[in-house]
């Protein structure tokens, strides 16, 4: 074990997989592929329609929704990147996970009742029914570009880096293999193939992460065991257990103090968990609203657990491998503690997380292109009165969805290296470009759901204003930008841009009122009353969060 750690600390970033490990990985890949095809099969004589392919027949149970939310979220950039942040920053990075737990409860209680009551398939569809067709098309094109050239390429690139770090395979080969497997994994079955197998992926990911955390703490604790190892971590590295960073902390710009609790992190979380197609699509596919809400609660509890299996190994690596060349080597290095066979299983979990997240995004790209771009442009009607016309449209749209999935994956494979190969911080690439529009997206959806006076003109100004304002803050001083704006922390920038964009959207909406009948979102029958079990679970999550921040403030 120590020799594996020593090799990495000296710069060797490759852990060799034994024959047994390779067999375990191959067996897992074959097993999960055939499981996906089996669970997504249709009854004899029934051809998949758009509801089957894009929304899993609107029949997902709570456990599939919760597990799939986590599987879509957690990938290589989360596991490797957040563990590396634990190595460099400490437990403070866990705020992204812990505050997400509270956000999931808010989405379940306040957003899902509106989406499900109005039978929303996609986020651009909601925008059209609330505001008008222009913003649907604009945002659909934007999301397609973002998902393909930022999200999908990032998962592919960072996933291939992680596979190369651990297994030593050629990175280009790893990139192509991950892309192709993720594509064929969901191509036939659609969302159902992804969501109903994600429970296996998440179970393996959690169990593997817990094993790594256990072994790292046991290694540090020696005769005192796991608890002794954790005690030694908190005693020898107290600076790594500050949840709220002070302004003099070198990482304050990444996590600006109290802003993680009452500032810009809320903007990022509400946009990501509430209005992000490849996340919310799982909840839209629920068999009922209570089932969707139970799934959100399940995901919230899993989010509370994530720092234990991702961040903690990174902090432990500070003692076990203090001379790593890069923080992002922390998690792969700690995998070197695993015995033969178990290493293969945990490596399979890492690859599974990459595949699950990629498959989710590929399916969401296909959903948006097919329903929001192609069907609208061709005037295809899946609600036609005659069955023959409806079925013909349904079959054609499913076929287009599969073709668009293939094209999107090929584009991501071809552009991943040109876009990301020269960047030292690929995760920052995601944050920067997503952060340009996150405040505007949050503005237009919150106004669309909770203010009747919001108009399409106001929404467009809010979205465009968000991008322009973010560019002003980001534009480097050596290019003619303002150094004072560059110095504003990322999360603070999102909060400032959010309020300015909100102000602009409100003013334009008041100046240019909407035409009669443009708002087709109904609130009739929408209830924000939740079940007793949801309320109890929510109180438990909040109590745990209060305790965590009280202890590690």
MOVEN-V94049 format. One record per pair of residues at least 4 apart in sequence whose C-alpha atoms are under 8 Angstrom apart, sorted by the first residue. I is the first residue (numbers start at 1). J is the second residue. D is the distance in whole Angstrom. If there is no record, write none. Layout:
I:J:D
I:J:D
This chain:
1:5:7
1:336:6
1:337:5
1:338:8
2:6:6
2:337:8
3:7:6
4:8:7
4:15:7
4:333:7
4:336:5
4:337:7
5:9:6
5:320:7
5:321:6
5:333:6
5:334:7
5:336:6
5:337:8
6:10:6
6:321:7
7:11:7
7:12:5
7:13:8
8:12:5
8:13:5
8:14:7
8:321:8
8:324:7
8:329:8
8:333:6
9:321:6
9:322:7
9:323:5
9:324:5
9:325:7
10:323:7
10:324:7
10:325:8
11:324:7
11:325:6
13:165:5
13:166:7
13:329:7
13:333:8
14:164:7
14:165:5
14:166:5
14:167:6
14:168:5
15:165:7
15:166:5
15:167:6
15:168:7
15:332:8
15:336:7
16:166:7
16:167:6
16:168:7
17:21:6
17:22:6
17:167:6
17:340:8
17:343:8
17:344:7
18:22:6
18:340:7
18:341:8
19:23:6
20:24:6
20:340:7
20:341:6
20:344:7
21:25:6
21:340:6
21:341:5
21:342:7
21:343:6
21:344:4
21:345:7
22:26:6
22:344:6
23:27:6
23:344:8
24:28:6
24:341:7
24:344:6
24:345:6
24:348:8
25:29:6
25:344:6
25:345:6
25:347:7
25:348:5
26:30:6
27:31:6
28:32:6
28:348:7
29:33:6
29:348:8
30:34:6
31:35:6
32:36:6
32:197:7
33:37:7
33:185:6
34:38:6
35:39:6
35:197:7
36:40:6
36:185:7
36:186:7
36:189:7
36:192:8
36:193:5
36:194:7
36:196:7
36:197:6
37:41:6
37:185:8
37:188:7
37:189:6
37:193:6
39:192:7
39:193:6
39:196:7
39:197:8
40:189:5
40:190:8
40:192:5
40:193:5
40:196:8
41:189:7
42:46:6
42:47:7
42:48:7
47:395:8
48:52:6
48:53:6
48:394:8
48:395:7
48:398:7
49:53:6
49:391:8
49:394:5
49:395:6
49:397:8
49:398:6
50:54:6
50:55:7
50:394:6
50:395:8
50:397:7
50:398:6
51:55:5
51:56:6
51:57:5
51:58:7
52:56:5
52:57:4
52:58:7
52:190:8
52:191:8
52:192:8
53:57:7
53:189:6
53:190:5
53:191:6
53:192:7
53:398:7
54:190:6
54:191:6
54:192:8
54:363:7
54:364:8
54:367:6
55:121:7
55:191:6
55:192:7
55:281:7
55:282:7
55:284:7
55:285:5
56:60:7
56:190:7
56:191:5
56:192:4
56:285:6
57:192:8
57:285:7
58:284:7
58:285:4
58:286:5
58:287:5
59:285:6
59:286:5
59:287:4
59:288:8
60:64:6
60:65:6
60:195:8
60:196:8
60:282:8
60:285:6
60:286:5
60:287:6
61:65:6
61:286:6
61:287:7
61:291:6
61:292:8
61:295:8
62:66:6
62:286:7
62:291:5
62:292:6
62:293:8
62:294:6
62:295:4
62:296:8
62:298:8
63:67:6
63:199:7
63:295:6
63:298:7
64:68:6
64:195:6
64:196:6
64:197:8
64:198:7
64:199:6
64:295:7
65:69:6
65:195:7
65:282:6
65:283:6
65:286:7
65:292:7
65:295:5
65:296:7
66:70:7
66:294:8
66:295:4
66:296:6
66:297:7
66:298:5
66:299:4
67:71:6
67:195:8
67:198:6
67:199:5
67:202:6
67:295:8
67:298:8
67:299:6
68:72:6
68:194:8
68:195:5
68:196:8
68:198:5
68:199:7
68:202:8
68:282:7
69:73:6
69:279:6
69:280:8
69:282:7
69:299:7
70:74:6
70:202:7
70:299:6
70:302:8
70:303:8
71:75:7
71:198:6
71:201:7
71:202:6
71:353:6
71:356:6
71:357:6
72:278:7
72:279:7
72:356:6
72:357:4
72:358:8
72:360:6
72:361:8
73:78:8
73:279:7
73:357:6
74:78:6
74:79:7
74:353:6
74:354:8
74:357:7
75:79:6
75:155:7
75:159:8
75:350:8
75:353:5
75:354:5
75:356:8
75:357:6
76:80:6
76:81:7
76:155:7
76:158:6
76:159:5
76:162:7
76:350:7
76:353:7
76:354:6
77:81:5
77:82:7
77:154:8
77:155:7
77:158:6
77:159:7
77:427:6
78:82:5
78:83:8
79:83:6
79:310:6
79:331:8
80:84:6
80:162:7
80:310:8
80:328:6
80:329:7
80:330:8
80:331:6
80:332:8
81:85:6
81:328:6
81:427:7
82:86:6
82:93:7
82:310:7
82:311:6
83:87:6
83:310:5
83:311:5
83:312:7
83:313:7
83:314:4
83:315:8
83:327:8
83:328:7
83:330:6
83:331:6
84:88:6
84:311:8
84:314:6
84:326:8
84:327:4
84:328:4
84:329:7
84:330:6
84:331:7
85:89:5
85:90:7
85:93:7
85:311:8
85:314:7
85:327:7
85:328:8
86:90:4
86:91:6
86:92:8
86:93:7
86:240:8
86:311:5
86:312:7
86:313:8
86:314:5
86:315:5
87:311:8
87:314:5
87:315:5
87:316:8
87:317:7
87:318:6
87:327:6
87:330:7
88:315:8
88:327:6
89:93:7
89:240:6
89:251:7
90:239:7
90:240:4
90:241:6
90:242:7
90:311:8
90:314:8
90:315:6
91:240:6
91:241:5
91:242:7
91:243:6
91:307:8
91:311:7
91:312:8
91:315:8
92:240:8
92:241:7
92:242:6
92:243:4
92:244:6
92:245:7
92:255:8
93:243:8
93:255:8
93:311:8
94:98:6
94:243:8
94:307:6
94:311:7
95:99:6
95:100:8
95:243:7
95:260:7
96:100:6
96:260:8
96:265:8
97:101:7
97:303:6
97:304:7
97:306:7
97:307:7
98:102:7
98:303:6
98:304:5
98:545:7
99:103:6
99:261:7
99:269:8
100:104:6
100:269:6
100:273:8
100:300:7
100:303:7
101:105:7
101:299:7
101:300:4
101:301:7
101:303:6
101:304:6
101:541:7
102:106:7
102:300:7
102:541:7
102:542:7
103:107:6
103:266:8
103:269:6
103:270:6
103:273:7
104:108:6
104:273:7
104:274:8
104:296:6
104:297:7
104:299:7
104:300:6
105:109:6
105:293:8
105:296:6
105:297:6
105:300:7
105:538:7
106:110:6
106:111:7
107:111:5
107:112:6
107:270:8
107:273:7
107:274:6
107:296:8
108:112:5
108:113:8
108:292:7
108:293:5
108:296:6
108:297:8
109:113:7
109:293:7
109:528:6
109:529:8
109:530:7
110:114:8
110:528:6
111:115:6
111:274:7
112:116:6
112:283:8
112:284:8
112:289:7
112:292:8
112:293:8
113:117:6
113:289:7
113:526:6
113:527:7
113:528:7
114:118:6
114:449:8
114:523:7
114:526:6
115:119:6
115:120:5
115:126:8
115:284:7
116:120:6
116:284:6
116:289:7
117:522:8
117:523:8
117:525:7
117:526:6
118:521:7
118:522:7
120:125:7
120:126:6
120:284:7
121:125:7
121:281:7
121:284:7
122:126:7
122:277:6
122:281:7
122:367:8
122:368:7
122:371:8
122:372:8
123:127:7
123:275:7
123:276:7
123:277:6
124:128:6
124:135:8
124:136:5
124:137:7
124:139:6
124:140:6
124:368:8
124:372:7
125:129:6
125:136:6
125:372:7
126:130:6
126:136:8
126:521:8
127:131:6
127:132:7
127:133:8
127:135:7
127:136:6
127:445:8
127:448:8
128:132:4
128:133:5
128:134:7
128:135:7
128:136:5
129:133:8
129:518:7
129:519:6
129:520:5
129:521:6
130:448:6
130:518:7
130:519:5
130:520:6
130:521:5
131:135:7
131:448:8
131:454:8
131:455:6
131:456:5
131:459:8
131:518:6
131:519:6
132:136:7
132:456:6
132:518:6
132:519:8
133:137:6
134:138:6
135:139:6
135:456:7
135:459:8
135:460:7
136:140:6
136:372:7
137:141:6
137:372:7
137:373:7
138:142:6
139:143:6
140:144:6
140:368:6
140:369:7
140:372:7
140:373:7
141:145:6
141:373:8
142:146:6
143:147:6
144:148:6
144:365:6
144:368:7
144:369:7
145:149:6
145:150:8
146:150:5
146:151:6
146:434:8
147:151:5
147:152:6
147:361:7
147:365:7
148:152:5
148:153:6
148:365:8
148:408:6
148:409:8
148:411:7
148:412:6
149:153:6
149:154:8
149:412:6
149:415:7
149:416:8
150:154:6
150:429:8
150:430:6
150:433:8
151:155:6
151:361:8
151:430:7
152:156:6
152:358:6
152:361:7
152:362:8
152:409:8
152:412:6
153:157:6
153:412:5
153:413:7
153:415:7
153:416:5
153:419:8
153:420:8
154:158:6
154:159:8
154:416:7
154:420:7
154:426:7
154:427:8
154:430:7
155:159:6
155:354:7
155:357:8
155:358:7
156:160:6
156:175:6
156:178:7
156:179:7
156:354:8
156:358:8
156:412:8
156:413:7
156:416:7
157:161:6
157:175:7
157:416:6
157:417:7
157:420:7
157:421:8
158:162:6
158:426:7
159:163:6
159:175:7
159:178:8
159:351:8
159:354:6
160:164:6
160:171:6
160:172:7
160:174:5
160:175:5
160:178:7
161:165:6
161:171:6
162:166:6
162:332:8
163:167:6
163:168:7
163:169:7
163:171:8
163:174:7
163:351:7
164:168:5
164:169:5
164:170:6
164:171:6
164:174:7
165:329:8
165:332:7
166:332:6
166:347:8
169:173:7
169:174:7
170:174:6
171:175:6
172:176:6
173:177:6
174:178:6
175:179:6
175:413:7
176:180:6
176:413:6
177:181:6
178:182:6
178:354:8
178:355:7
179:183:6
179:358:8
179:409:6
179:410:8
179:413:7
180:184:6
180:409:8
181:185:6
181:355:7
182:186:7
182:355:5
182:356:7
182:358:6
182:359:5
183:187:6
183:359:6
183:362:7
183:405:7
183:406:7
183:409:7
184:188:7
185:193:7
185:194:8
185:359:7
186:190:5
186:191:7
186:193:6
186:194:6
186:359:6
186:363:7
187:402:6
187:405:7
188:402:8
189:193:5
189:194:8
190:194:7
190:363:6
191:195:6
191:360:7
191:363:6
192:196:6
193:197:6
194:198:6
194:356:7
194:359:7
194:360:7
195:199:8
195:282:7
197:201:7
198:202:6
198:356:7
199:203:6
200:204:6
201:205:6
201:349:7
201:352:6
201:353:7
201:356:7
202:206:6
202:353:8
203:207:6
204:208:6
204:345:8
204:346:7
204:349:6
205:209:6
205:346:7
205:349:5
205:350:7
205:353:7
206:210:6
206:306:8
206:309:7
207:211:6
208:212:6
208:345:7
208:346:5
208:349:7
209:213:6
209:308:8
209:309:4
209:310:7
209:346:8
210:214:6
210:308:7
210:309:5
211:215:6
212:216:6
212:309:7
212:313:7
212:334:7
212:335:7
212:337:8
212:338:7
213:217:6
213:308:7
213:309:6
213:312:7
213:313:5
214:218:6
214:226:6
215:219:6
215:226:8
215:337:7
215:338:8
216:220:6
216:313:7
216:316:6
216:317:8
216:320:8
216:334:7
216:337:7
217:221:6
217:225:7
217:226:5
217:227:7
217:228:8
217:229:5
217:230:6
217:316:7
218:222:6
218:224:8
218:225:5
218:226:4
218:227:8
218:228:8
218:229:6
219:225:8
219:229:7
220:226:8
220:228:8
220:229:5
220:230:8
220:232:7
220:316:8
220:319:8
220:320:7
221:225:5
221:226:6
221:227:7
221:228:5
221:229:3
221:230:7
221:232:7
222:228:8
222:229:7
224:228:5
224:229:7
225:229:6
226:230:6
227:231:6
228:232:6
229:233:6
230:234:6
231:235:6
232:236:6
232:237:8
233:237:6
233:238:8
233:315:8
233:316:7
233:319:8
234:238:5
234:240:8
234:241:7
237:241:7
238:242:7
240:315:7
241:552:6
242:552:6
242:553:6
243:549:7
243:552:6
243:553:5
244:255:8
244:256:8
244:257:5
244:258:6
244:260:8
244:553:6
245:249:6
245:251:8
245:252:6
245:255:7
245:256:7
245:257:5
245:258:8
246:252:7
246:256:8
246:257:6
247:252:6
247:256:7
247:257:7
248:252:7
251:255:7
251:256:8
252:256:5
252:257:7
252:489:8
253:487:8
253:488:7
253:489:4
253:490:7
254:489:6
254:490:7
254:491:8
255:259:7
255:260:7
255:489:8
255:491:7
256:260:7
256:489:6
256:491:7
256:492:7
258:262:6
258:263:7
259:263:4
259:264:6
259:265:7
259:491:7
259:492:7
260:264:7
260:265:5
260:266:8
260:491:8
261:265:7
261:266:8
262:266:7
263:267:8
263:491:7
263:492:7
263:495:6
264:268:7
264:491:4
264:492:5
264:493:7
264:494:5
264:495:4
265:269:6
265:491:6
266:270:6
267:271:6
267:438:7
267:439:6
267:442:7
267:494:7
267:495:7
267:498:8
268:272:6
268:435:8
268:438:6
268:439:7
268:494:8
269:273:6
269:274:8
270:274:5
270:275:7
270:442:7
271:275:5
271:276:6
271:438:6
271:439:8
271:441:7
271:442:5
272:276:5
272:279:7
273:279:6
273:280:7
274:279:8
274:280:6
275:279:8
275:280:7
275:441:8
275:442:8
275:445:7
276:280:6
277:281:5
277:364:6
278:282:8
278:360:6
278:361:6
278:363:8
278:364:5
279:283:8
280:284:6
281:285:6
281:364:8
282:286:7
283:292:5
283:295:8
283:296:8
284:292:8
286:291:6
286:292:5
287:291:7
287:292:8
288:292:6
289:293:6
290:294:6
290:530:8
290:531:8
291:295:6
292:296:6
293:297:6
293:534:7
294:298:6
294:534:7
295:299:6
296:300:6
297:301:6
297:534:7
297:537:7
297:538:7
298:302:6
299:303:6
300:304:7
300:541:8
301:305:7
301:541:7
302:306:6
303:307:8
305:309:7
306:310:6
306:311:8
307:311:5
307:312:6
308:312:5
308:313:8
309:313:7
310:314:7
310:331:8
311:315:7
312:316:6
313:317:6
313:330:7
313:331:7
313:334:7
314:318:7
314:330:5
314:331:6
315:319:8
316:320:6
317:321:5
317:322:7
317:330:6
317:331:8
317:333:8
317:334:7
318:322:5
321:330:8
321:333:8
324:329:7
324:330:7
325:329:8
326:330:8
329:333:6
330:334:6
331:335:6
332:336:7
333:337:8
334:338:8
335:343:7
335:346:8
336:343:8
338:342:6
338:343:5
339:343:6
340:344:7
341:345:6
342:346:6
343:347:6
344:348:6
345:349:6
346:350:6
347:351:6
348:352:6
349:353:6
350:354:7
351:355:6
352:356:6
353:357:6
354:358:6
355:359:6
356:360:6
357:361:6
358:362:6
359:363:6
360:364:6
361:365:6
362:366:6
362:405:6
362:408:7
362:409:7
363:367:6
363:405:7
364:368:6
365:369:6
365:404:8
365:405:7
365:408:7
366:370:6
366:401:5
366:402:7
366:404:6
366:405:5
367:371:6
367:372:8
367:401:7
368:372:5
368:373:7
369:373:5
369:374:6
369:401:7
369:404:7
370:374:5
370:375:6
370:397:6
370:400:6
370:401:6
370:404:8
371:375:5
371:376:7
371:397:8
372:376:6
373:377:6
374:378:6
375:379:6
375:380:5
375:381:8
375:397:7
376:380:7
380:393:6
381:390:7
381:393:6
382:390:5
382:391:7
382:393:6
382:394:6
383:390:6
384:389:6
384:390:5
385:389:8
385:390:7
386:390:6
387:391:6
388:392:6
389:393:6
390:394:6
391:395:6
392:396:6
393:397:6
394:398:6
395:399:6
396:400:6
397:401:6
398:402:6
399:403:6
400:404:6
401:405:6
402:406:6
403:407:6
404:408:6
405:409:6
406:410:6
407:411:6
408:412:6
409:413:6
410:414:6
411:415:6
412:416:6
413:417:8
414:418:8
415:419:6
416:420:6
416:421:7
417:421:4
417:422:8
418:422:8
420:426:6
425:429:7
426:430:7
427:431:6
428:432:6
429:433:6
430:434:6
431:435:6
432:436:7
433:437:8
434:438:6
435:439:7
435:470:8
435:494:7
436:466:6
436:467:5
436:470:5
436:471:7
437:441:6
437:463:7
437:466:6
437:467:5
437:470:8
438:442:6
438:466:8
438:494:8
439:443:6
439:463:8
439:466:6
439:494:6
439:495:7
439:497:6
439:498:5
439:501:7
440:444:6
440:462:5
440:463:4
440:464:7
440:465:7
440:466:5
440:467:8
440:498:6
440:501:6
440:502:8
441:445:6
441:463:6
442:446:6
442:498:8
443:447:6
443:459:8
443:462:7
443:463:8
443:498:7
443:501:7
443:502:6
443:505:8
444:448:6
444:459:5
444:462:7
444:463:7
444:505:8
445:449:6
446:450:6
446:451:8
447:451:5
447:452:8
447:454:6
448:452:7
448:454:6
453:509:7
453:510:7
453:513:7
453:514:8
454:458:7
454:459:7
454:505:8
454:506:7
454:509:5
454:510:8
454:513:8
454:514:8
455:459:6
455:509:5
455:512:8
455:513:6
455:514:5
456:460:6
456:509:8
456:514:7
457:461:6
457:505:8
457:508:7
457:509:7
457:512:7
458:462:6
458:504:7
458:505:4
458:506:6
458:507:7
458:508:5
458:509:5
458:512:8
459:463:6
459:505:6
459:509:8
460:464:6
460:505:8
461:465:6
461:501:8
461:504:7
461:505:6
461:508:7
462:466:6
462:501:5
462:502:6
462:504:6
462:505:5
463:467:7
463:501:7
464:468:6
465:469:6
465:501:6
465:504:8
466:470:6
466:497:6
466:498:7
466:501:6
467:471:6
468:472:6
469:473:7
469:497:6
470:474:6
470:493:7
470:494:8
470:497:7
471:475:6
472:481:7
472:482:8
472:485:7
473:481:8
473:482:8
473:485:5
473:486:5
473:488:8
473:493:7
474:481:8
474:485:7
474:486:6
475:479:7
475:480:8
475:481:5
475:482:7
475:486:7
476:480:7
476:481:5
476:482:7
476:483:7
476:486:7
477:481:4
477:482:5
477:483:5
477:486:7
481:485:8
481:486:8
482:486:6
483:487:6
484:488:7
488:492:6
488:493:6
489:493:6
490:494:6
491:495:7
492:496:6
493:497:6
494:498:6
495:499:6
496:500:6
497:501:6
498:502:6
499:503:6
500:504:6
501:505:6
502:506:6
503:507:6
504:508:6
505:509:6
506:510:6
507:511:6
508:512:6
509:513:6
509:514:8
514:518:7
530:534:6
530:535:7
531:535:6
532:536:6
533:537:6
534:538:6
535:539:6
536:540:6
537:541:6
538:542:6
539:543:6
540:544:6
541:545:6
542:546:6
543:547:6
544:548:6
545:549:6
546:550:6
547:551:6
548:552:6
549:553:5
